[in-house]
Amino acid sequence: MISGIGLDIVELDRIAKLEEKSGKFAARVLTHSETAIYRSLSGHRRTEFLAGRFAGKEAFSKARGTGIGADCNFTDIEIIPEPSGKPRLYFKGSTVSGFISITHTKKIAAAQVILEA
């Protein structure tokens, strides 16, 4: 049974500017494991990754019905690819029962999360 659906879309330029401005945006959004992946990337792919994780975490928080805040912050949520490349969602270290899809164009990243009860 579906218990929540969340969707988020973000402009890649916006994410790139936030990261360029202080260099702290990625640290605020990404977990240690995600940061390792992020640092292994370069150029546009790095921005896509950060924007995709941001959108995915926003979509997850919307599907939970809480939004990002004290009970659900960015680093509580982790999106790690399985060996096949399929993204897997974790919340506070536990696997989430549900699905996430992340997509990109040249200008935007979007994510959808469907949670199961």
C-alpha positions as CSV (number, residue, x, y, z in Angstrom):
1,M,0.0,0.0,0.0
2,I,1.3,3.5,-0.9
3,S,1.8,5.6,2.2
4,G,3.2,8.7,0.6
5,I,4.3,10.3,-2.7
6,G,6.8,13.1,-3.0
7,L,8.1,15.0,-6.0
8,D,10.8,17.7,-6.3
9,I,12.5,19.6,-9.2
10,V,15.5,21.9,-9.0
11,E,17.5,24.0,-11.4
12,L,21.1,22.8,-11.8
13,D,22.3,26.4,-12.1
14,R,20.8,27.2,-8.7
15,I,22.6,24.3,-7.0
16,A,25.9,25.1,-8.7
17,K,25.6,28.7,-7.5
18,L,24.8,27.7,-3.9
19,E,27.9,25.4,-3.9
20,E,30.2,27.9,-5.5
21,K,29.1,30.7,-3.1
22,S,30.4,29.0,0.1
23,G,31.4,25.5,-0.7
24,K,29.3,24.3,2.2
25,F,26.1,23.4,0.5
26,A,27.2,19.9,-0.4
27,A,28.3,19.4,3.2
28,R,24.9,20.5,4.5
29,V,23.0,18.1,2.1
30,L,25.2,15.0,1.6
31,T,26.1,12.2,4.0
32,H,29.7,10.9,4.3
33,S,29.1,8.1,1.8
34,E,27.4,10.5,-0.7
35,T,30.2,13.0,-0.2
36,A,32.7,10.3,-1.3
37,I,30.8,9.7,-4.5
38,Y,30.3,13.4,-5.1
39,R,34.1,14.0,-4.7
40,S,34.9,11.3,-7.3
41,L,32.9,13.2,-9.9
42,S,33.8,16.3,-11.8
43,G,32.2,19.1,-13.8
44,H,28.6,19.0,-14.8
45,R,28.2,15.4,-13.5
46,R,29.1,16.6,-10.0
47,T,26.4,19.3,-10.1
48,E,23.9,16.7,-11.4
49,F,24.7,14.4,-8.5
50,L,24.3,17.1,-5.9
51,A,21.1,18.4,-7.4
52,G,19.7,14.9,-7.8
53,R,20.4,14.1,-4.1
54,F,18.9,17.5,-3.0
55,A,15.7,16.8,-5.1
56,G,15.5,13.2,-3.8
57,K,15.8,14.2,-0.2
58,E,13.2,17.0,-0.6
59,A,10.9,14.5,-2.4
60,F,11.4,11.9,0.5
61,S,10.5,14.5,3.1
62,K,7.4,15.5,1.2
63,A,6.4,11.8,0.9
64,R,6.8,11.5,4.7
65,G,4.6,14.5,5.1
66,T,7.2,16.3,7.3
67,G,9.3,18.4,5.0
68,I,12.9,19.1,5.9
69,G,13.3,20.1,9.5
70,A,14.1,18.9,13.0
71,D,12.6,15.4,12.5
72,C,13.9,14.9,9.0
73,N,17.1,16.7,8.0
74,F,19.2,16.3,4.8
75,T,21.8,14.1,6.5
76,D,19.2,11.8,8.0
77,I,18.4,10.8,4.4
78,E,20.9,8.9,2.3
79,I,20.6,7.9,-1.4
80,I,23.2,5.3,-2.4
81,P,23.3,3.5,-5.7
82,E,23.1,-0.3,-5.7
83,P,25.7,-2.2,-7.8
84,S,23.2,-2.0,-10.7
85,G,23.0,1.8,-10.4
86,K,19.5,1.8,-9.0
87,P,19.3,4.4,-6.1
88,R,18.4,3.0,-2.7
89,L,16.9,5.2,0.1
90,Y,17.9,5.1,3.7
91,F,16.5,7.1,6.6
92,K,18.5,7.4,9.8
93,G,20.5,4.3,8.8
94,S,17.6,2.0,7.9
95,T,16.4,1.0,4.5
96,V,13.3,2.8,3.4
97,S,10.4,0.7,2.1
98,G,9.6,2.4,-1.2
99,F,11.0,3.7,-4.4
100,I,13.0,6.7,-5.7
101,S,13.6,7.8,-9.2
102,I,16.1,10.6,-10.1
103,T,16.4,12.2,-13.5
104,H,18.3,15.1,-15.1
105,T,18.3,17.3,-18.2
106,K,20.9,19.9,-19.1
107,K,19.1,22.4,-16.8
108,I,17.1,20.5,-14.2
109,A,17.1,17.6,-11.8
110,A,14.0,16.0,-10.5
111,A,13.1,13.2,-8.2
112,Q,10.1,11.2,-7.2
113,V,9.6,9.1,-4.1
114,I,6.9,6.6,-3.4
115,L,6.7,5.2,0.1
116,E,5.1,1.9,1.0
117,A,3.5,1.0,4.3
